[in-house]
């Protein structure tokens, strides 16, 4: 997993509450067995018409948000099913940070395990960011080191994050990476256990 310390990027506003995982990555794309290639299907049913043509009024299809890597959205982002594919789709598209008032619990874990920083901010600050993100080329700087979100126009907000999740993101550790940090201890335990079994 790629470590996350600081990131600056274009902000895309998705002014919707209860964005569920079936909208983030619809079920017809869950047949894939790789963890890559999901970015093109992110928000598929909102991005494309039935004939596969892009819908011009959806934010990700607007030229001003090309290359956006920070998503600002409404409360309860990532609700619905537990599919980890939702985090894969966001990550594959290039989203490094999602900012919202609240997140669904399982999505919170899946996002963290895939190197995506979730930032919780109060509703008034979310509304301010949604408003500012209407401006073309609007960027935010997000620091996990300082736990701060800011722009060049005076917006600044601190955020809290679980110490365990923060450490994992800073060090680029998913669950496998965490286990491998204890590889020596695990090997010693297994050797000791094998000796006791005889």
C-alpha positions as CSV (number, residue, x, y, z in Angstrom):
1,X,0.0,0.0,0.0
2,X,1.3,3.5,-0.9
3,X,2.0,5.5,2.3
4,X,-0.1,8.7,2.8
5,X,1.5,11.7,4.4
6,X,0.5,14.8,2.5
7,X,-1.5,15.4,-0.7
8,X,-2.5,18.3,-2.8
9,X,-5.1,17.9,-5.5
10,X,-8.0,19.1,-7.5
11,X,-11.3,18.8,-5.6
12,X,-14.5,17.3,-7.1
13,X,-17.8,18.1,-5.4
14,X,-20.3,15.3,-5.1
15,X,-23.1,17.0,-3.2
16,X,-25.1,13.9,-2.3
17,X,-25.9,12.1,1.0
18,X,-25.9,8.4,1.4
19,X,-23.7,7.6,-1.5
20,X,-23.8,3.8,-1.4
21,X,-21.3,1.3,-2.6
22,X,-23.5,0.1,-5.4
23,X,-23.4,3.5,-6.9
24,X,-19.6,3.8,-6.3
25,X,-19.1,0.5,-8.2
26,X,-22.2,-1.2,-9.6
27,X,-22.7,-4.9,-9.1
28,X,-22.2,-5.9,-12.7
29,X,-18.5,-5.0,-12.4
30,X,-17.8,-7.2,-9.4
31,X,-17.1,-10.3,-11.5
32,X,-13.5,-9.1,-12.1
33,X,-10.9,-10.9,-10.0
34,X,-8.2,-8.3,-10.1
35,X,-7.9,-5.3,-7.9
36,X,-7.2,-3.0,-10.8
37,X,-9.2,-1.6,-13.7
38,X,-12.2,-0.4,-11.7
39,X,-11.6,3.3,-12.1
40,X,-13.4,3.5,-15.4
41,X,-16.5,2.1,-13.8
42,X,-16.6,4.5,-10.8
43,X,-20.1,5.9,-10.4
44,X,-20.9,4.2,-13.7
45,X,-24.7,4.6,-13.5
46,X,-24.4,8.3,-12.7
47,X,-21.6,8.9,-15.3
48,X,-23.0,7.2,-18.3
49,X,-26.3,6.9,-20.2
50,X,-27.8,3.5,-21.1
51,X,-26.0,3.6,-24.4
52,X,-22.6,4.1,-22.7
53,X,-22.2,7.8,-23.6
54,X,-20.9,10.1,-20.8
55,X,-23.6,12.3,-19.2
56,X,-22.3,15.9,-19.5
57,X,-24.0,17.1,-16.3
58,X,-22.3,14.6,-13.9
59,X,-19.3,16.2,-12.1
60,X,-16.7,13.6,-13.0
61,X,-17.5,14.2,-16.7
62,X,-16.9,17.9,-16.6
63,X,-13.5,19.0,-18.0
64,X,-12.8,21.2,-14.9
65,X,-12.6,18.1,-12.7
66,X,-10.2,16.1,-14.9
67,X,-7.5,14.6,-12.8
68,X,-9.4,15.3,-9.5
69,X,-7.9,13.3,-6.6
70,X,-9.9,14.7,-3.7
71,X,-13.7,14.0,-3.4
72,X,-16.0,16.0,-1.2
73,X,-19.4,14.5,-0.5
74,X,-22.3,14.4,1.9
75,X,-23.0,12.3,5.1
76,X,-22.9,8.5,5.3
77,X,-20.6,8.1,2.3
78,X,-19.9,4.5,1.4
79,X,-23.1,3.0,3.0
80,X,-24.7,-0.2,1.6
81,X,-22.9,-3.4,0.9
82,X,-19.4,-4.3,2.3
83,X,-17.8,-4.6,-1.2
84,X,-14.1,-3.6,-1.1
85,X,-14.4,-3.0,-4.8
86,X,-15.8,0.5,-3.9
87,X,-12.4,1.5,-2.4
88,X,-10.6,-0.1,-5.4
89,X,-12.7,1.9,-7.8
90,X,-12.0,5.2,-6.1
91,X,-8.3,4.4,-5.8
92,X,-8.0,3.2,-9.4
93,X,-9.6,6.4,-10.6
94,X,-7.1,8.4,-8.6
95,X,-9.0,9.5,-5.5
96,X,-6.6,9.8,-2.6
97,X,-8.9,11.6,-0.1
98,X,-12.6,11.6,0.5
99,X,-14.0,14.4,2.8
100,X,-17.5,14.0,4.2
101,X,-19.3,14.5,7.5
102,X,-19.6,10.8,8.2
103,X,-18.7,7.5,6.6
104,X,-20.1,3.9,6.8
105,X,-18.1,1.7,9.1
106,X,-17.1,-1.1,6.7
107,X,-16.2,1.4,3.9
108,X,-14.1,3.2,6.5
109,X,-12.0,0.1,7.0
110,X,-11.8,-0.8,3.3
111,X,-10.7,2.7,2.3
112,X,-8.0,2.7,4.9
113,X,-6.7,-0.7,3.8
114,X,-6.4,0.7,0.3
115,X,-4.5,3.9,1.1
116,X,-7.5,6.3,0.9
117,X,-7.6,8.9,3.6
118,X,-11.1,9.6,4.9
119,X,-11.5,13.0,6.5
120,X,-14.5,13.9,8.6
121,X,-15.5,17.5,8.8
122,X,-18.6,19.2,10.2
123,X,-21.5,20.0,7.8
124,X,-20.8,23.8,7.6
125,X,-17.2,23.1,6.5
126,X,-18.4,20.5,4.0
127,X,-20.8,23.0,2.5
128,X,-18.1,25.6,2.2
129,X,-15.8,23.1,0.4
130,X,-18.6,22.1,-1.9
131,X,-19.2,25.7,-2.8
132,X,-15.5,26.5,-3.3
133,X,-15.0,23.4,-5.5
134,X,-17.4,24.9,-8.0
135,X,-14.4,27.1,-9.0
136,X,-12.3,25.6,-11.8
137,X,-9.0,24.2,-10.6
138,X,-9.9,24.5,-6.9
139,X,-7.3,22.6,-4.9
140,X,-6.9,21.5,-1.3
141,X,-3.8,20.4,0.6
142,X,-4.4,17.6,3.0
143,X,-1.8,16.7,5.7
144,X,-2.1,13.5,7.6
145,X,1.0,14.5,9.5
146,X,-0.6,17.7,10.9
147,X,-4.2,16.5,10.5
148,X,-5.2,19.6,8.6
149,X,-7.1,20.4,5.4
150,X,-6.4,23.9,3.8
151,X,-6.4,25.8,0.6
152,X,-4.7,29.0,-0.6
153,X,-7.7,31.2,0.0
154,X,-7.9,31.0,3.8
155,X,-9.8,27.8,4.4
156,X,-8.3,25.7,7.1
157,X,-9.8,22.9,9.2
158,X,-8.4,20.3,11.5
159,X,-9.6,16.8,11.6
160,X,-9.4,13.8,13.9
161,X,-8.4,10.2,12.9
162,X,-8.0,7.0,14.9
163,X,-4.3,6.6,15.9
164,X,-4.2,3.1,14.5
165,X,-5.6,4.0,11.1
166,X,-3.3,7.1,11.0
167,X,-0.2,5.0,11.7
168,X,-1.2,2.4,9.0
169,X,-1.7,5.1,6.4
170,X,1.5,6.9,7.3
171,X,3.5,3.7,7.0
172,X,1.6,2.3,4.1
173,X,0.4,-0.8,6.0
174,X,-2.6,-2.8,5.0
175,X,-3.6,-5.9,7.1
176,X,-1.0,-8.1,5.3
177,X,1.7,-5.5,5.8
178,X,0.8,-5.3,9.5
179,X,1.2,-9.1,9.8
180,X,4.5,-9.0,8.0
181,X,5.9,-6.5,10.5
182,X,5.7,-9.4,13.0
183,X,7.2,-12.0,10.7
184,X,10.1,-12.8,13.1
185,X,7.8,-13.2,16.1
186,X,5.3,-15.4,14.0
187,X,8.2,-17.6,12.8
188,X,9.5,-18.0,16.4
189,X,6.0,-18.8,17.7
190,X,5.5,-21.4,15.0
191,X,8.9,-23.0,15.6
192,X,8.2,-23.1,19.4
193,X,4.7,-24.6,18.8
194,X,6.1,-27.3,16.5
195,X,8.7,-28.3,19.1
196,X,6.0,-28.5,21.8
197,X,3.8,-30.7,19.6
198,X,6.4,-33.4,19.7
